[in-house]
Amino acid sequence: MMLWVLLLSAGFCFQCVTGSLALVTSLTCETPAVLKGAKLALNKINADRQEGYIFTLNQVHDVRQESKEPSGVAYNLIIDVLETKCHVISKKNMQACEVRGAPNVPIYGQCKAIIYINKVKRIVRLYRYSCIVRPAAPSRISRICPDCPSMIDQDDKSVLTTVEMSLEKYNRESGNANYF
C-alpha cells in the first residue's frame, strides 16, 4: 500500500514538472511557425500605427513561446525591422513596399511584440508591441554617398525654422483669405 502511494505521488510530481516545462519552450528564430508569427505581428503593428512608414521583416532576433491552451500559442518576439517607402496610411502589404533609406543604408529598428495565435479558432491577437526605429549613422551615409540627401530628425531646430519660413512665404504670396 505504501509503495502504491509513493508511485502515485511520484507520477503526479512528474506530470506537474513536465507540464510546467511544456508551458515555456525555446524555439529557433528560423522556425517557419515563428517567422509566420512575426509576419502576422508586423501586419497587426502596421495596421495599428497612425504615422510613419510600414515596417517589413528583416529577421527575428529572439523568440519565446508560451502555450496558453492546446490549440493556441503566444509568442514573445523581438523582431528586427526595416522601414519601407510606403506610409502607414496607404495600408499596403509590407511585401509590396520597397525598403526606405539611402543606397545600401536602410532605416532599421526593432519591435518587441507579444502575439497570440490560435489556428483552430482562427484567432490572431496582438497583445502588446513597442517599436524603435533609428536611421543609419550619418557618418556612414556620408562615406558611402557624400552628396546624397540624409535624414534629419523632425524635431531639429533647422527643420522647424525652415517649415515656419516656407509657411510664412506661402501665406504672403498665395493671396488666400485663410492662413496656414
Secondary structure, 3 states (H helix, E strand, C coil): CHHHHHHHHHHHHHHHHHHHHHHEECCCCCCHHHHHHHHHHHHHHHHHCCCCEEEEEEEEEEEEEEEEECCEEEEEEEEEEEEEEEEHHHCCCHHHCCECEECCEECEEEEEEEEEEECCCCEEEEEEEEEEEECCCHHHHHHHCCCCCCCCCCCCHHHHHHHHHHHHHHHHHHCCCCCC
